[in-house]
Amino acid sequence: MSRVAPDVIYALFTVFSITYGTQKLGFERSEVLTAILVGSACQLGLIPLAGAVSDRINRRLVYGVAAVGGVAWSAIFFLVIGGGSLPLLILGVVVGLAFHSFMYGPQAAFVTEQFSVRLRSTGSSLAYTIAGVFGGAMAPLIFVYLLDRTDSWVPIAGYIVIVGAVTLVGLALGRNPDPTEDEHYVLLGQEREKATRAAESEV
């Protein structure tokens, strides 16, 4: 659940913005791609920064604040770019992808922390795959469908509010990391290794 909003918001600013910008606002495709390139370049620094911040502050808090900001900015974005200004388009995409960065940066750690060490690989892999299908994979199709049916960005913003709420529920239901669980697993592994070496020495 927590992965849905980041995927949908990313699809908005990197995929659907091309369709909306060129077909509805008259931007050249190269102009929209330039805005996406600038926003993506900023993410190269922002995603590691977000991960580092989430290591020092409650991970769910950083993720949740970014989710709320990303949802709110998604609506503001359509208002900002409505005048057809390229600098505002670039600004809108950069800010949108900045909010995405502060969800994506903590995401891997948050998802893996939801599973015990024994189930971590399988659980996190399934979570990523399922959320990717219902989030980022379907979002561009839903955006285009809503735009074709209503000729307005308002239903799209409403859809993003819904997925944002889903993500916040997922964050609320998630658990905080338990370092003792990892430490116990490491100690158990060390004990098994010692036992194996002792058995090998007796042979």
C-alpha positions in Angstrom: 0.0 0.0 0.0 2.7 2.4 0.9 4.3 2.2 -2.6 1.2 3.2 -4.6 1.5 7.0 -4.3 5.2 7.3 -5.2 4.6 5.2 -8.3 1.5 7.2 -9.4 3.1 10.5 -8.7 6.2 9.5 -10.6 4.1 8.5 -13.5 2.3 11.9 -13.4 5.5 13.9 -13.7 7.6 11.7 -16.0 5.0 10.1 -18.3 1.6 11.8 -18.3 3.2 15.3 -18.2 4.3 14.7 -21.8 0.8 13.9 -23.0 -0.8 16.7 -21.0 1.9 19.3 -21.8 1.9 18.7 -25.6 -1.8 18.0 -26.2 -3.5 20.4 -23.8 -1.0 23.2 -23.3 0.9 23.4 -26.5 4.4 22.7 -25.3 6.9 21.1 -27.6 7.7 17.5 -26.7 11.4 18.6 -26.3 10.4 21.2 -23.8 8.5 18.8 -21.6 11.4 16.3 -21.9 13.8 19.0 -20.8 11.7 19.7 -17.7 11.7 15.9 -16.9 15.5 15.7 -17.5 16.2 18.6 -15.1 13.9 17.1 -12.5 15.5 13.7 -12.9 19.0 15.2 -12.6 18.0 16.8 -9.3 16.8 13.4 -8.1 20.4 12.0 -8.4 21.2 14.0 -5.2 17.8 14.1 -3.6 17.1 10.4 -3.4 20.3 9.6 -1.4 19.7 12.7 0.8 16.2 11.5 1.5 17.5 8.0 2.5 20.0 9.6 4.8 17.5 11.8 6.4 15.1 8.9 6.9 17.9 7.0 8.7 18.2 9.8 11.2 14.5 10.6 11.6 11.5 8.4 11.8 11.2 6.8 8.4 7.4 6.7 8.2 7.3 10.4 9.1 9.6 11.4 6.3 7.7 9.2 3.9 4.3 10.5 5.1 5.2 14.2 4.9 6.5 13.7 1.4 3.4 11.8 0.4 1.1 14.6 1.6 3.3 17.2 -0.1 3.4 15.2 -3.3 -0.4 14.8 -3.4 -0.9 18.5 -2.7 1.7 19.6 -5.3 0.1 17.4 -8.0 -3.0 19.6 -7.9 -1.0 22.8 -7.7 1.2 21.6 -10.7 -1.8 21.7 -13.1 -2.6 25.3 -12.0 1.1 26.4 -12.2 1.6 25.1 -15.8 -1.8 26.2 -17.1 -0.4 29.4 -18.5 2.0 27.6 -20.8 5.2 28.9 -19.2 8.3 26.7 -19.7 10.1 27.9 -16.6 7.0 27.1 -14.5 6.8 23.7 -16.2 10.4 23.0 -15.2 9.7 24.2 -11.7 6.6 22.1 -11.4 8.3 18.9 -12.5 11.4 19.6 -10.3 9.3 20.1 -7.2 7.0 17.1 -8.0 10.0 14.8 -8.4 11.6 16.3 -5.2 8.5 15.1 -3.2 8.8 11.7 -5.0 12.5 11.5 -4.0 11.6 11.9 -0.3 9.2 9.0 -0.7 11.5 6.8 -2.9 14.6 7.4 -0.8 13.2 5.8 2.4 11.1 3.3 0.5 13.4 0.3 0.1 14.3 0.3 3.8 10.7 0.8 4.9 9.4 -2.0 2.8 12.1 -4.5 3.9 11.6 -3.6 7.5 8.0 -4.8 7.3 9.1 -8.4 7.1 11.1 -10.6 9.5 14.7 -11.4 8.4 13.7 -14.9 7.3 11.0 -13.6 5.0 12.5 -10.3 4.0 13.6 -11.1 0.5 10.4 -12.8 -0.6 8.1 -10.4 1.2 9.7 -7.2 -0.1 9.9 -8.6 -3.7 6.2 -9.4 -3.7 5.4 -6.0 -2.2 7.3 -4.2 -4.8 5.9 -6.2 -7.7 2.3 -6.0 -6.7 2.4 -2.3 -5.9 4.2 -1.6 -9.1 1.3 -3.2 -11.1 -1.5 -1.4 -9.3 0.5 1.9 -9.0 2.9 3.0 -11.7 1.8 0.5 -14.4 -1.9 1.5 -14.3 -1.5 5.2 -13.5 -0.8 6.5 -17.1 -3.7 4.6 -18.5 -6.0 5.9 -15.7 -4.8 9.5 -16.3 -5.5 9.3 -20.0 -8.9 7.8 -19.5 -9.9 10.4 -17.0 -8.7 13.2 -19.2 -10.5 11.8 -22.3 -13.7 11.4 -20.4 -13.8 14.7 -18.6 -11.3 17.0 -20.5 -10.2 18.2 -17.1 -7.3 17.6 -14.7 -9.6 17.8 -11.6 -10.5 14.0 -11.7 -6.8 13.2 -12.1 -6.1 15.2 -9.0 -8.9 13.4 -7.2 -7.4 10.0 -8.2 -4.0 11.1 -6.8 -5.7 12.1 -3.5 -7.2 8.6 -3.3 -3.9 6.8 -3.8 -2.2 9.2 -1.4 -4.7 8.2 1.2 -4.0 4.5 0.5 -0.3 5.2 1.0 -0.9 7.0 4.3 -3.0 4.0 5.5 -0.2 1.7 4.5 2.3 3.8 6.4 0.1 3.9 9.5 -0.2 0.1 9.5 3.5 -0.4 9.0 5.9 -1.2 11.8 9.0 0.6 12.9 12.3 -1.2 12.5 13.3 -3.7 15.3 17.1 -3.8 15.5 17.0 -6.6 18.1 15.4 -8.9 15.5 18.3 -8.4 13.1 20.8 -8.8 15.9 19.2 -12.1 17.0 19.4 -13.4 13.4 23.1 -12.5 13.2 23.8 -14.2 16.5 21.9 -17.3 15.4 24.0 -17.4 12.2 27.2 -17.0 14.2 26.2 -19.9 16.5 25.4 -22.1 13.5 28.8 -21.3 11.9 30.6 -22.2 15.2 28.7 -25.4 15.4 29.6 -26.3 11.8 33.3 -25.6 12.4 33.3 -27.6 15.6 31.7 -30.5 13.8 34.2 -30.3 10.9 37.1 -30.2 13.3 35.9 -33.4 15.0 35.8 -35.3 11.7 
